[in-house]
Amino acid sequence: MKRKNRPWWMWVLVAFLSVGILDAIIGDDGSNSPAAAPRAAATSAERAPTIDDARRAVDNDHYRAAIAIATAIGTRDADSIRKRIANRLAERVLSAVRAGERGRAKTLLVEARDYPTTTRMRQARARYKAAQALAAQRAQQHRQAAHQRRRAEALKAVPEPKPQSNCDPNYEGACLDPTSADYDCAGGSGNGPDYTGPVRSVGSDPFDLDRDGDGLACENR
């Protein structure tokens, strides 16, 4: 049986349809289409930082990064972030003061000098100064109490007076010769001619042994 020759336009149509089908199979996901390129570029591009990123950096104590982000955005935003950092440092100072960590509070206040003085920072500095003053007052009270304890112990170490004749009535705890030219504390730099250990000064102190006037003479000798 003899085949009939098909018209030329049928061959063109078959070729066109074949190319279309092949293109649909290969590029079904759309990745090779011209429209896919902009979408891929937009997906791969990094998101531009925002002021919220800078704020989060401050809250995580990354101050330099926060300032860098804000500066890239604008001057007003940078000023806002610097104030936020100052307030963040102020809160940390207050927390350190409450915990009794005055050394840490001082370090934070030194760091805060690079940032604006906000209302919260003024409050933090005032609280720190109050804590320092209270600590100094307590330390002074402890020193005074320690001094009183040492003085009481020194007084106890002075022997009780014993009835003796020819003793200077201005002193107790040792018998000092009232006719002596001078008395000095034993072990001191005085030149005598007579010396004594710890005694109580109960009169006019003619030998000038109780120079601080506390009633206890030669206690440190």
Number of C-alpha atoms within 10 A of each C-alpha: 3 4 5 6 6 8 8 8 9 10 11 11 10 11 11 11 12 12 11 11 10 11 11 12 10 11 11 11 10 12 13 11 10 9 10 12 13 10 11 11 10 10 10 9 8 8 8 8 12 13 19 12 15 26 21 13 19 22 14 11 14 14 20 14 14 25 22 13 23 25 17 13 16 11 11 10 17 20 16 16 25 21 17 21 27 25 22 19 23 25 17 17 27 22 15 18 22 14 11 13 13 19 11 16 24 17 11 17 20 10 12 19 10 11 17 16 15 15 11 17 23 13 15 23 17 13 16 21 15 13 16 14 12 12 14 12 12 12 12 12 12 12 12 12 12 12 12 12 12 12 15 11 11 14 19 10 13 18 13 13 13 10 9 9 9 11 15 18 16 16 24 22 17 19 19 21 15 16 9 12 10 18 20 20 24 17 12 12 8 13 12 15 10 15 16 18 16 23 26 24 23 13 12 11 18 14 18 15 23 21 12 9 11 10 16 22 25 20 17 12 11
